[in-house]
Amino acid sequence: MKKKSVGIFSVVIVLAILFLSGTWFYHHTEGWSNVDAFYFTVMTITTVGFGDLVPTHDFSKIMTAVFSLISIPLVIFCFGVLAKGYFESRIGHIESRITELLSREKTLEEDVTEVIDEKK
């Protein structure tokens, strides 16, 4: 497996663990449906926080604070890894395209030189 693929795979696993653990926690401690628990987890991790769902137990409030402090930086890091991978692949594509164009230019230059030499 390529190093870039391992990085993307790791990011997906980390994000899945965050979303699943948050959903599981709120489903069990607050008694919310899986959809509501997932929704609250996403709103917390993305810092949107509409406020339509709020933890009602003291333990849930404390865990939400801890979860936010851990998950928000992790999500930002994961998105950074994904963006880095995307831009590195784009740069690689651009570099290969430039190499191809320079090769064509050199071939054309040689052809022009050859034609000029023949006419002399």
Secondary structure as GFF3:
##gff-version 3
##sequence-region A 1 120
A	DSSP	alpha_helix	3	29	.	.	.	ID=ss1
A	DSSP	alpha_helix	34	45	.	.	.	ID=ss2
A	DSSP	alpha_helix	58	119	.	.	.	ID=ss3
###
